Amino acid sequence: MPLIIVALAVVLLLVLMTKFRINGFIALFVAALFVGLARGLSLTKIYDAMVTGVGDQLDELILILGFGAMLGKVLADSGAAQRITTSVVDVFGIGRVQLAMVLTSTCIGITMFYEVGFVLLIPLVFTIVRECRLPLLWVGLPMSMTLSTMHSFLPPHPGPAAVTGTFHASQGLTLLYGLPIAIVSASIICYVWPRLAFVKRINPRVPVSLITNRVFAEDELPRFGTCIVIVVIPIVLMGASAVAELSMSDGNTVLPYLEFFGKAPVALLIALLLAVILLGPKIGGTEDAGDSPAEAGGTGGVPAGGEGTATATAAPAVSAAETAVVERGRFQAAMDSCAEAVKPMAMIILVIGAGGAFKEVLVKSGIADYIADFTKGWHVSALILAWAIAVLLRIAVGSASVAVVTAAGIVLPLVQGSGTSPELMVLAVTCGSIAASHVNDPGFWLFKQYLNLSVVDAIKIRTTYTTALAVLGLGGVLLMNTFVGA
């Protein structure tokens, strides 16, 4: 039975990583090979599926992770992250820092993919944790949970947007119905989960390589307005692109430009370049570094004897040194930060790519088709059935996008024949697609690596909170159906 094979693959993966301490990148490929062989795929098809899965998964994500990590490191090393953090804490207070993360993640998550929002916000999480001496999960979980909810529940994210097209639903109504469900569900989970005993017992440390150890004095920090502009630019560009795609006709001459600059990698690159230009001088205290060469040249640069000679020859050397320091301060120090940011990303990228390979082998082996046939004879509420099919597909193949698109195709006849609101059917499917994120979900590995968790701890936290979100989402859809359903 295909589902038993999937279960055995997950067990194999856990044993390799927890008992034998096999690297996740290697273990995921071993598990993918097991699934392919158990399902009768040829070695060539297994290999092709794994290569395709890595490529499809990383695709533009590798650019998002790269530019996002560089931007985060420049923000941290220049003091911008500390400035934003202190301002957020001043406004909300340490006692309401979770509320601040929920509100911030909601605003960002409406337009940004989970991975983009996570990479953009995680430096702020790390800085809040360090500055306020709070547990990493206390601050990081509300951010991740809110982004997960927005990404999986609502258009214009790819899964929900694709299902609205399949069901011929209104994107505007789907967003209108789904937003209160998403906000309430995320708020409940964000308040409850970090306070659960099993979560509080897990206390990971901030990954040292992903944050600066420097603490800036108040007069060293960049202006708050500059910091906010840099952080908000990707949000504005991506948000404008999303609105344009929904409101402009295909023939509009402005649309291609908005779409281009609204692509996540392009938007992050623009923000990174601005950060290098505007914040580069702050890195390593380089704004004040121009004074040191002059002082050094005026004192230690005078040779023995001949004051006039010393004065005449020292000036050009000092000027060149000052120029070199200024140039290094503006660009090279920022480039050094970018280079440092990429180093810890290598394993994160490899593990996420391997997760894509595992997922693709599951898809190519016919797991989704099996579940589609398995659920054809079920006679239950159209909304509950749509949700349940999406949950099964999510558990089996990992990808929320695959789950929603496949589930939409299966339940499409119900939308056409049951009279159920197509917008609510979209939400039922998308709520189901967030359930039970585990080792075959590339997002699981992003969450695990950045929050410095073991596989078992990541399953305890992420798998449970995503399942709870899915259940709360279904409850919200059923409640909404009593008011707006056909």
N, C-alpha and C positions, 0 to 999 in steps of 0.2 A: 504493500500500500504506500503510495507516494508520501502521505503525511508522516508515516512511520520513518521513512527514509530521511525526511527533513528533521524529525526529532532526533534520530541517531546522529545526524551530521552536527546538530547543535551540541549534543552530548560530547561527541568527539572533539569539537572545538574547545569546549570548556575543559575537558580533561587535558588536552595538549597544552593549554595556556595556564591552567591553575596547578595541575599536578606536576607536569614536566617542565613548566616555565618556558614553553616554546614561544618565540616572538609571534605577535598577532599577525604580522604580515605573512609569515610562513604558514602558520596554523590555518589561516583562512584559505590559502591555496590548497592545502592538504584536504580540508573539508570540502572544498569545491570539487576536487578530483574524486573524492569518495561519492558525492552525490551523482556526478556524471556517470561513473562506472556502475553504481547501483541502479541507475535508471536506464542503463543499456546504451548510453551514448558512446560513439567511437572516440578514440583518443584524439583524433583530428578535430572533431566537433567540440570536445571538451576544451581543447587548447584554444580554438577559435572563439568559443564563448568567453573564456577567461580573458583573453586579450581584448575582445570587444567590450567586456564589462569594465575593465580597467580604463579603457579609453573613454567610454561613455560616461563613466562616473566622474573621472577627473575633468575631462573636457574643459569648460571654462572655470570649473571649480578650482583648478590648480592656480589660475590667475587670481581668482578671488582670495584664496588662502595666502598666496604670495604677496600681493599688493596690500591685503588687509593686515597681514602680520607686520609688514614694513611700516605701514601707517601707524599701527598700534605702538610699535617700538619707538618711532619718532615722537609720537605724542607723549610716551612715557619718559623718554630720555630728555626731552626739552622742558618737561614740567607741565605740559598742557594737560595731561591726564590728571595730574595732581591738582591743577587749578580747577578743572571741571568737577573733580571729586569733592574738593573742599567747598565749592559753591553749592553743589547738590546737598551735601551734608548740612551746610549752613541754612539752606531753605527748608529741608524736610526734617533735619535732626537725625541723629544716629538711630533713635528708636523707630523712625519711619523710613529707614533706608530701603526696606523691601518694597514699600509703596512706591518709592522713587524709581526703583528698578522696573516695577510692573508698568508704571505710566510711560517711562522712557521706552521700554521694549514694545509696548502697545503701539506707540506712535511710529516707531521704526519698523515693527513687524507687519504693519498693514501693507506696506509696499515692498519690503525687503524679503528675500528668501531667508530661511532659517540660518543657513551657513553664513550668508553675508552679514546679517544682523549679529550673529554670535561672534564672528571674527571682529566686527567693529566695536562691540560692547565689552568684550572680555578684558581688554586693557583697563577699562574703567572699573570693572569688577575687581581685578587684581589690585588696583590702586586703593579702592575703598577698603578692601580687606586689610591691606598693609597699613594704611593711614589710621583706620579706626580700630584695628586689631580685632576684627570680626572673623568668625569661621567662614571659610571659602564657600561652603555650600549654602550658608545663610544668605549670602548675597548672590551667588551664582545661580542657584536653582530658580528663583523667581524670574531672572532674566531668560534662562533657557526654556522654562515652562511657558512663559508668555509668548516667546518667539515660536515655539512648537505649535501652540494653539493657533496663532495667526497664520502661520504657514500652511497648516493642514486644513483649517476650517474655511478659509475665505479666499475668494478671488480678489485681486488678479494673480494670485499664485498659480503655478502651472497646473497642478492637479485639479483644484476647484474650477479653474477657468476652462479646462478641457471638458469637465463633466457638465458645466453649464451649456457648452456647445452641443454635447451629445443629447442632453435632455431638452434642448431648445428653451432653456430657462433664461430669465432676465438676470444679467450680472448685477445690476443695480439693486434689484429686490433681494437677490441672494446675499449680497453684502449687507443690506439693511436688516434682513432677518438674522443673519449669522453673527453680526457684530455684537449684539447684546449677549447672545449665547456664548460667544468666544470670551468676552470680557468677564462675564460672571463665572464661567468654568475655570478660566485661568486664575481669577482672583481667589476662588475657593482653594484650588490646588496650591497656589503660591503661599497662601496663609497656613494651610494645614501641613503640607509635606515636610517643610524644613523643621517643623516642631515635633514630628513623629520620633519616637524613641530610637528606632533602628536607623534613622537618618542621622540623628544627633550623635550616635556612636561612631559614625564615619566622619573623620576629620582630616581630609587631605590638606597638604600644604600647597601653596602657590608654586607652580613650576619656576624655579629660580631663573632659568634661561629665558623666560618670557616676560620678565619685568625688570626694570631698573632698580638698583639698590640705593640710588642717590635720593636724598631727601632735600628738597629745595627750600631756601628761605623765601619769605613772602616777596621780597623785592627782586628775587631772581625769576619769579614765575611770569610767564607771558600773560597778556591781557585776556580776560575771559571772552570778550567779543571775538578775538582772533581764533581762540580755541574752538568756540562754538561754530563759527563759520566753516572751519575746516571739517568738523564732524558732520555738520548738517548738509554740506554740499552733496555728498553721495545720496542722501535721503531725498533731497529736492530734485536732483536729476532723475533718479529712478521713479520717484513719485510723479513727476511731470510726464515721463514716458508712459507710465501706466495709465494716467488720465487721458493722454493723447490717443493711445491705442483704443480706449473705450469710446472716445467722443469724436475723433476725427475720421474722415473717410480715407480709404486707401489711396486715393489720388491726391491727397493734400501734400503740397510740396515741402511743408515744414516737418511732416511726420517722420521721414527717414532720419533727419538730424536729431530730433528728439529721441527716437529709438536708439540711435547710435550712442549718444551721450548718456542715455539712460541705461545702457548695458552695465551690469554691476562691475566688471573689470575696468571699463573705461571710467566710470564714475569714481571708483576707488583710486585709479591712477591719477586723475585730476586732483583729487584731495591729497594724495601723497606728494605730488609735485608742489602744490601750494604749501604743504607742511614743511617740505625741505627748504623752500624759499623763505617762508615767514618764520619758521621755528628753528631752522638750522643753526643760527647764531647762538641760540640758547643751550645747545647741546654741549655738555662738558664745560660750561662757563666760558664759551669762546667769545662772547661779546666783550668781555673785559681783557681778553688775552692780548689785544693789540697794545696794551700798555707795557707788557713785560719785555718785548724785544727792545723797546726804547730805553727802558730802565737798564736792561742788560748791556745794551750798546753804550750807554752813557757812563757806566761804571766799569764793568769788566772788559769793555771793548777797547779801552785805551792802552796802546802799547807803552812799554817803558820808554820814557824820554820823549821829547818833542811834542808838546801840547798842540801846536799848530797842525802838525801832521796827523795827529790823532783825530782832531776835529774835522779836518778836510776829508779823511778817508773813511771815518766811521759813519757819516751821514747817509751815504748811499746804501751801505750794508743794512743799517737800521730800517730804512725805507723798504728795502726788498723783504726784509724779515717780517715787517708789519703787514705788507701786502700778502705774503705767503700765509701768515696766520689768519688774516681776515678771510682769504679764500678757503682755507681749510675749515675755518669755523663755519662758513656759510654752507659749504657743500660736502667736504670730505668727512666731517664728523657725522653729518646726517647719513652719508653713504655707509660709513662704518656701522651705524645703527641698523641700517637696512640689511647689511651683510650678516650682522649678528642675529637679526630676526629670522632669517631664512634657515639657519642651522638647525634649531629645534623643530622646524616645520617638516624636515625630511621624513622622519618616521611617521608623523601624522599623515602626510600625503600618501606614503606607501601603504599604510594600514587602511585608509579610506579607499584607495584604489583596489586593494585586495578585497575589501567588502563589496565593491562593485562587481568584481570577478565572481565572487560567491553568489551574489544575487542573480547575475546573468546566467550562470549554470542552472540555478533553480528554475528560471524562466524557460530556458531552452529545453529543459528536461520534461516540460509539460505539466509542471505543478499547477499553474494557473488554470490550464484547460481541465485538469482533473477536478479542481474545486468547482469550476463552472458546471460541469456535468453532475457533480455530487449534490449541488444545491438546487437543481432544476425542479425537483419534485416537492420542495418545501411549500407549505400552505400557511403562511403567517402574514402579518401586516406588512405592506409594501415597504414602509419606512424601516421596520425592524429587520426585514429580510435584506434590504439594501445595506444596512449597517453591518449585519452579521457576515455577509459575503465579503464586504470590504475588510472586516477584521480577520477572517480566515486567510484572505489573500495577503494581507499585511504580515501576518505571522509567518506565512509560508515563503514569500518572496522578498520581504524586507522593504522594498521600495514603496513609499506611500503613493507616488505617482502611478506606478504599475498597478497598485491595488485599486485606486480610484477609477482608472481608465478601464480596467478589466471588469470591475464590479459594475460600472456604468453600462457596459455592453450587455452584461447578464440581466440586469434588472430593467433595461430600457422598455421591454414589453409591458412591465408593470406600470411604468410612468404613463404609457400611452393608453392603458386599459383600466387603471384603477381610479382615475380621477384625482389622484393625490397631487398636491402642488409640486410642480417640477423643481421649484426653488428649494423646498423642504427635502425633496429626494436628493438634490445635490448635497445639502448639508448632512443628511443621514449617511451618505456614502463617504463624504470627506471626514466626518467625525469618526467613522469606523476605521479610516485609513491611518489614524494616529496611534491606534492601540498597539500595545505589546512590542514596542521597539526593542529589538534585541540584537544579537550578534550578526544577523544578516542584513542589518540596516547600517549603511555608511554613516548616517547621522549619529548613530550610537557610538561609533569610534571617535568622531569629532568631540562629542560630549565627554567620553572617557578620557581622551588624551589631554584635553585642555584643563579639565578639572582634576587631573592627576589621580584617577581612580583605578582600582583593580577591576578586572572583568566582572567578578562576582559582585562587587559593590556597585558598579555601574548598572548591572542587571537589577539589583535590589532597588535602586533609585529610579533609573530612567524607565525600565520596563513597567514598573508599578505606576509611576505617575502618568505615563502616556496611556495606560489602560484606564486609569481613573478619569483622565480627561475625556477619553472616548465614551465612557459610560455617562458622564455628566453631559457631554454633548448630545448624546441620544436622548437623554431626559429633557434637555432644552428643546430639541426638535419636536418631540412628542407634545410638549407643553405648548409650543408655538403653533402646532397643528390644530390645537383646540380653538385658537383665535383666528388664524388665517387660512387654515386648510379648507379644501373644497367641501 
